[in-house]
Amino acid sequence: MKLANRLSRVKPSATLAVNAKALELKNKGIDVISLAVGEPDFPTPDHIAESAKNAIDSHFTRYTAVAGIPEIRSAVCEYFKRIYNVTSKNENVVIGNGGKQCLYNLLLCLLNDGDDVLIPVPYWTSYPDMAALAGANPVFVPSSVENGYRINIESLEKACTPKTRVLILNSPSNPSGVTYSQKEIDEIVLWAVQKDIFVIADEVYDQLVYNDEYKSTAAKLWEQYPDKIAVINALSKSFAMTGWRLGYTLAHPDLIKEMVKLQGQITSSVCSIAQKAGVTALTSSYGCIAPMKEAFKRRRDLAHAELSSWEGVICPKPEGAFYLFPDVSKLFCSKYKNAPELCTYLLDEAKVAVMPGDAFGLPSCIRLSYAVSDETLKKALTAIKQALYK
């Protein structure tokens, strides 16, 4: 069988691969704790689930407009107004099957073959592969554990090329949890605008920020430069709605039209029932987020304090999301020479699944998700420590 050449540019999802191995062990009756996948352990809030049930009972089960029903597009506009005091219209919004589709559709609409895409390191695993599928070249902007994985204008200038077309800016970050202040966001975005580089701001974790100093958004500058910036968000993390597959993009109406045209040929509309649930999530009280965020903050503090006490481990404290991204390179030895071997060892020996940093562009690190119960997190960290230092 002859397959398309473009597939050679894409790697399988490392996150899903590690989780699949953990599930395989679980299916064999082995007690495995997974800290590999970024999924809240909380159920979708009852009032959101109830609205989906009501949608089914009222037979709201037919196709909708590709861009989303008017109510959910308006709800997204209301969200940006309530949270960031940013004014937008329905024509600025498209609803996608998760933030992932929104991002990929954006890249397909913005990039031509041979264009360069600036991707800060560490990065979410899918960024380089999506850029490659769109025919572009991922160009990595380095950071280091010593500076808390933050990029700056100097590092952007060094990575920028004459072919640079797009910058993907993820704050709060998966995998590092690094979150930029509004001043830092503005500085980076304005640099890109002056360079005529389009900014895609991935803000999927925007409600999971643990310090008011780091509550920020590119949407504030989007109002001034709507043809230079697009903001991606989703309901997956903040509202514990991962399986509902609801993401959205805020962008210029002309770009939204092109995204809708593209989406219409690929997936068409998002599930009608999920859209009704999304309307309720975005227009109701956001009080349901507070207890989840408080739990994540508590777990962050617990896990960060523990990891920071381990000899040979360097772990910056994240300002947002629900991941820790420690540098463990000083632990590499004949037993496990690199991060993938270390992760395999921990799965076999400690029965804990974590992600190798190679998948995120930093092979000296591993990623741990603390989106599990306090008890499970403590048990996992104890098992990891025993396996590493026995």
C-alpha positions as CSV (number, residue, x, y, z in Angstrom):
1,M,0.0,0.0,0.0
2,K,1.3,3.4,-0.9
3,L,0.6,6.1,1.6
4,A,0.8,9.9,1.5
5,N,4.2,11.4,1.9
6,R,2.9,13.9,4.4
7,L,2.5,11.1,7.0
8,S,6.3,10.8,7.3
9,R,6.3,14.3,8.8
10,V,4.0,13.3,11.7
11,K,4.7,11.3,14.8
12,P,2.1,9.5,16.9
13,S,0.8,11.3,19.9
14,A,3.3,10.5,22.7
15,T,0.8,11.4,25.4
16,L,-1.8,8.9,24.0
17,A,0.9,6.3,23.5
18,V,2.0,6.4,27.2
19,N,-1.6,6.4,28.4
20,A,-2.4,3.4,26.1
21,K,0.4,1.4,27.7
22,A,-0.8,2.3,31.2
23,L,-4.3,1.2,30.3
24,E,-2.9,-2.0,28.9
25,L,-1.3,-2.8,32.3
26,K,-4.5,-1.8,34.1
27,N,-6.5,-4.2,31.9
28,K,-4.1,-7.0,33.0
29,G,-5.1,-6.2,36.6
30,I,-2.0,-4.2,37.5
31,D,-2.6,-1.2,39.7
32,V,-1.1,1.7,37.6
33,I,-1.4,5.4,38.4
34,S,-1.4,7.7,35.3
35,L,0.1,11.1,35.6
36,A,0.5,11.2,31.9
37,V,-2.7,12.7,30.5
38,G,-4.0,16.2,31.1
39,E,-7.5,15.6,32.1
40,P,-9.3,17.0,35.2
41,D,-10.4,14.3,37.6
42,F,-13.6,16.3,38.3
43,P,-17.0,15.5,36.7
44,T,-18.6,18.1,34.4
45,P,-20.6,20.4,36.7
46,D,-24.3,19.2,37.1
47,H,-25.9,22.3,35.7
48,I,-23.9,21.9,32.5
49,A,-24.8,18.3,32.2
50,E,-28.4,19.0,32.9
51,S,-28.6,21.4,30.0
52,A,-27.4,18.7,27.7
53,K,-30.1,16.4,29.0
54,N,-32.7,19.1,28.3
55,A,-31.3,19.5,24.8
56,I,-31.9,15.7,24.2
57,D,-35.4,15.8,25.7
58,S,-36.3,18.7,23.4
59,H,-34.9,16.8,20.4
60,F,-32.2,19.4,19.7
61,T,-30.3,16.7,17.8
62,R,-30.0,17.9,14.2
63,Y,-27.2,19.5,12.3
64,T,-26.4,23.1,13.2
65,A,-24.5,25.8,11.3
66,V,-20.9,24.9,10.8
67,A,-19.7,27.9,12.9
68,G,-21.9,27.0,15.8
69,I,-25.4,28.0,16.9
70,P,-25.8,31.7,17.4
71,E,-26.3,31.3,21.2
72,I,-22.9,29.7,21.7
73,R,-21.1,32.2,19.5
74,S,-22.7,34.9,21.6
75,A,-21.8,33.1,24.8
76,V,-18.1,33.1,23.7
77,C,-18.4,36.9,23.2
78,E,-19.9,37.2,26.6
79,Y,-17.1,35.2,28.1
80,F,-14.4,37.6,26.7
81,K,-16.5,40.6,27.9
82,R,-17.0,39.2,31.4
83,I,-13.5,38.0,32.0
84,Y,-11.3,40.4,30.0
85,N,-13.6,43.3,29.0
86,V,-13.0,42.6,25.4
87,T,-15.8,43.4,22.9
88,S,-16.5,41.0,20.0
89,K,-19.3,39.8,17.8
90,N,-20.6,36.5,16.6
91,E,-18.8,37.0,13.3
92,N,-15.5,36.9,15.3
93,V,-16.2,33.4,16.6
94,V,-16.2,29.8,15.3
95,I,-16.9,26.8,17.4
96,G,-14.7,23.7,16.8
97,N,-14.4,20.1,17.8
98,G,-12.1,21.0,20.7
99,G,-9.3,23.5,20.8
100,K,-7.2,21.1,18.7
101,Q,-9.3,21.4,15.6
102,C,-9.4,25.2,16.0
103,L,-5.7,25.3,16.1
104,Y,-5.2,23.0,13.1
105,N,-7.8,24.9,11.1
106,L,-6.1,28.2,11.8
107,L,-2.7,26.8,10.7
108,L,-4.2,25.4,7.5
109,C,-5.8,28.8,6.8
110,L,-2.7,30.9,7.5
111,L,0.3,28.8,6.2
112,N,1.8,28.0,2.8
113,D,4.3,25.4,2.0
114,G,7.7,26.4,3.3
115,D,6.5,29.0,5.8
116,D,8.2,29.0,9.2
117,V,6.2,28.7,12.5
118,L,7.8,29.9,15.8
119,I,7.2,27.4,18.6
120,P,8.5,28.2,22.1
121,V,10.2,25.2,23.8
122,P,8.8,23.3,25.7
123,Y,5.7,23.0,23.5
124,W,2.5,21.1,23.5
125,T,3.2,17.9,21.6
126,S,0.9,18.5,18.6
127,Y,2.3,22.0,17.6
128,P,5.2,20.8,15.4
129,D,3.2,18.0,13.7
130,M,0.3,20.3,12.9
131,A,2.7,22.8,11.4
132,A,4.3,20.1,9.4
133,L,1.0,18.8,8.1
134,A,0.1,22.3,7.0
135,G,3.3,22.3,4.9
136,A,5.3,24.6,7.2
137,N,8.5,24.3,9.1
138,P,8.5,24.3,12.9
139,V,11.2,26.7,14.2
140,F,11.8,26.3,17.9
141,V,12.4,29.1,20.3
142,P,14.6,27.8,23.2
143,S,14.2,28.4,26.9
144,S,15.7,26.8,29.9
145,V,14.8,25.4,33.3
146,E,17.0,28.1,34.9
147,N,14.7,30.9,33.6
148,G,11.5,29.0,34.3
149,Y,11.0,28.1,30.6
150,R,10.2,31.7,29.7
151,I,11.0,33.0,26.2
152,N,11.8,36.7,25.6
153,I,12.2,39.1,22.7
154,E,15.9,38.2,22.4
155,S,15.2,34.5,21.9
156,L,12.4,35.3,19.5
157,E,14.7,37.6,17.4
158,K,17.3,34.8,17.2
159,A,14.8,32.3,16.0
160,C,12.9,34.5,13.6
161,T,13.6,34.0,9.9
162,P,12.5,35.8,6.7
163,K,10.0,33.0,6.2
164,T,8.4,33.3,9.6
165,R,4.7,33.6,9.3
166,V,3.2,32.5,12.6
167,L,4.0,32.5,16.3
168,I,2.2,30.1,18.6
169,L,2.1,31.5,22.1
170,N,0.7,29.1,24.8
171,S,0.0,30.7,28.2
172,P,-0.6,29.0,30.6
173,S,1.7,26.4,29.1
174,N,1.3,22.7,28.6
175,P,3.7,21.1,29.7
176,S,5.5,23.6,31.9
177,G,2.7,25.6,33.5
178,V,4.7,28.8,32.7
179,T,2.2,31.7,32.5
180,Y,3.0,35.2,31.2
181,S,1.9,38.4,32.8
182,Q,-0.1,40.9,30.8
183,K,3.0,43.0,30.3
184,E,4.9,40.0,29.0
185,I,2.1,39.0,26.7
186,D,1.8,42.5,25.3
187,E,5.5,42.8,24.7
188,I,5.7,39.5,22.8
189,V,2.6,40.1,20.8
190,L,3.6,43.7,19.8
191,W,7.0,42.4,18.7
192,A,5.2,39.9,16.4
193,V,2.8,42.5,15.1
194,Q,5.7,44.8,14.2
195,K,7.4,41.9,12.4
196,D,4.1,41.1,10.5
197,I,4.0,37.7,12.2
198,F,0.6,36.4,13.0
199,V,0.1,35.4,16.7
200,I,-2.0,32.3,17.6
201,A,-2.6,32.6,21.4
202,D,-3.5,29.2,22.9
203,E,-5.3,30.1,26.1
204,V,-7.0,26.8,26.9
205,Y,-5.9,26.9,30.5
206,D,-6.7,30.6,31.1
207,Q,-9.0,30.0,34.1
208,L,-6.4,27.8,35.8
209,V,-4.0,30.6,36.9
210,Y,-3.0,30.6,40.5
211,N,-1.7,34.2,41.0
212,D,-3.6,37.3,39.9
213,E,-0.3,38.7,38.6
214,Y,-0.4,36.2,35.7
215,K,-4.0,36.6,34.7
216,S,-3.5,37.7,31.1
217,T,-4.8,37.4,27.5
218,A,-3.8,38.3,24.0
219,A,-7.4,39.2,23.4
220,K,-6.8,42.7,24.7
221,L,-4.4,43.4,21.9
222,W,-6.7,41.5,19.5
223,E,-9.1,44.4,19.7
224,Q,-6.5,46.7,18.3
225,Y,-5.0,44.2,15.8
226,P,-7.8,41.8,14.8
227,D,-6.1,40.8,11.6
228,K,-2.8,39.9,13.3
229,I,-4.0,37.8,16.3
230,A,-6.3,34.8,16.9
231,V,-7.2,33.5,20.4
232,I,-8.0,29.8,20.9
233,N,-9.8,28.5,24.0
234,A,-11.9,25.5,25.0
235,L,-14.2,24.3,27.7
236,S,-12.2,21.1,28.3
237,K,-9.9,22.1,31.2
238,S,-11.7,25.0,33.0
239,F,-15.1,23.4,33.0
240,A,-14.0,19.7,33.2
241,M,-15.6,19.1,29.7
242,T,-12.8,17.1,28.0
243,G,-15.1,14.6,26.3
244,W,-17.6,17.2,25.1
245,R,-15.1,18.4,22.5
246,L,-15.8,22.1,22.5
247,G,-13.3,24.7,21.4
248,Y,-13.5,28.1,20.0
249,T,-11.5,30.7,18.1
250,L,-11.7,34.5,18.3
251,A,-10.4,36.1,15.2
252,H,-11.0,38.6,12.3
253,P,-14.3,37.9,10.5
254,D,-12.5,37.2,7.2
255,L,-10.4,34.6,8.9
256,I,-13.4,33.1,10.6
257,K,-15.2,32.7,7.2
258,E,-12.2,30.8,5.9
259,M,-12.1,28.5,8.9
260,V,-15.8,27.9,8.6
261,K,-15.4,27.0,4.9
262,L,-12.6,24.6,5.8
263,Q,-14.4,23.0,8.7
264,G,-17.5,22.6,6.6
265,Q,-15.5,20.2,4.3
266,I,-13.9,18.3,7.2
267,T,-16.2,17.8,10.1
268,S,-19.1,20.1,9.6
269,S,-20.7,21.4,12.9
270,V,-19.9,20.4,16.4
271,C,-22.4,18.1,18.3
272,S,-25.6,20.0,18.8
273,I,-26.1,18.7,22.4
274,A,-22.5,19.7,23.4
275,Q,-23.1,23.2,22.1
276,K,-26.2,23.6,24.3
277,A,-24.1,22.5,27.3
278,G,-21.4,25.0,26.2
279,V,-23.9,27.8,26.2
280,T,-24.8,27.0,29.8
281,A,-21.2,26.7,30.9
282,L,-20.2,30.1,29.4
283,T,-23.3,32.1,30.4
284,S,-23.9,30.7,33.9
285,S,-22.0,31.5,37.1
286,Y,-18.3,30.5,37.0
287,G,-18.4,29.5,40.6
288,C,-18.0,25.9,39.6
289,I,-14.4,26.6,38.5
290,A,-13.2,28.0,41.9
291,P,-13.2,24.7,43.9
292,M,-11.5,22.9,41.0
293,K,-8.8,25.6,40.7
294,E,-8.3,25.6,44.5
295,A,-7.8,21.8,44.4
296,F,-5.3,22.1,41.5
297,K,-3.4,24.8,43.4
298,R,-3.2,22.7,46.5
299,R,-1.9,19.7,44.5
300,R,0.6,21.9,42.7
301,D,2.0,23.1,46.0
302,L,2.1,19.6,47.4
303,A,3.8,18.1,44.3
304,H,6.2,21.0,43.8
305,A,7.4,20.9,47.4
306,E,8.0,17.2,47.1
307,L,9.8,17.3,43.8
308,S,11.9,20.3,44.8
309,S,13.2,18.3,47.8
310,W,14.6,15.5,45.6
311,E,18.3,15.4,45.0
312,G,19.3,16.1,41.3
313,V,15.8,17.4,40.3
314,I,15.1,21.0,39.3
315,C,11.5,21.9,39.1
316,P,10.2,25.5,38.4
317,K,7.0,26.3,40.1
318,P,4.2,26.7,37.5
319,E,1.8,29.7,37.6
320,G,-1.0,27.9,35.8
321,A,-2.4,24.7,34.2
322,F,-1.9,21.4,36.1
323,Y,1.5,20.1,35.1
324,L,5.0,20.0,36.6
325,F,8.0,19.8,34.2
326,P,11.1,19.0,36.2
327,D,14.6,18.6,34.8
328,V,15.7,15.1,35.8
329,S,18.8,14.9,33.6
330,K,21.1,14.6,36.6
331,L,19.3,11.3,37.5
332,F,20.2,9.6,34.2
333,C,22.5,6.6,34.7
334,S,23.2,3.2,33.3
335,K,19.8,2.0,34.4
336,Y,18.0,4.7,32.4
337,K,20.1,6.8,30.1
338,N,17.4,9.2,29.0
339,A,13.9,10.4,29.7
340,P,12.0,7.8,27.7
341,E,14.0,5.0,29.5
342,L,13.3,6.7,32.8
343,C,9.6,6.8,32.1
344,T,9.6,3.2,31.1
345,Y,11.4,2.3,34.3
346,L,8.9,4.3,36.4
347,L,6.0,2.5,34.7
348,D,7.5,-0.9,35.3
349,E,9.0,-0.3,38.8
350,A,6.8,2.3,40.4
351,K,3.6,1.5,38.4
352,V,3.3,5.3,37.6
353,A,2.9,6.7,34.1
354,V,4.6,10.0,33.3
355,M,5.6,11.7,30.1
356,P,9.2,12.0,28.7
357,G,10.2,15.5,27.9
358,D,11.3,14.5,24.4
359,A,7.6,14.8,23.4
360,F,7.6,18.5,24.4
361,G,11.0,19.4,23.0
362,L,13.1,19.1,26.2
363,P,14.6,15.6,26.6
364,S,16.1,16.5,29.9
365,C,12.7,16.7,31.5
366,I,9.6,14.6,32.3
367,R,6.0,15.9,32.6
368,L,3.7,15.0,35.5
369,S,0.0,15.9,35.6
370,Y,-1.4,16.7,39.1
371,A,-5.0,16.5,37.8
372,V,-5.6,13.5,40.1
373,S,-6.9,13.3,43.7
374,D,-4.6,14.4,46.5
375,E,-4.4,10.8,47.8
376,T,-3.5,9.5,44.3
377,L,-0.9,12.2,43.8
378,K,0.8,11.4,47.2
379,K,0.8,7.7,46.4
380,A,2.3,8.3,43.0
381,L,5.0,10.6,44.2
382,T,6.0,8.2,47.0
383,A,6.3,5.4,44.5
384,I,8.3,7.4,42.1
385,K,10.7,8.6,44.9
386,Q,11.2,5.0,46.1
387,A,11.9,3.8,42.6
388,L,14.4,6.6,41.9
389,Y,16.4,6.6,45.1
390,K,16.3,3.0,46.3
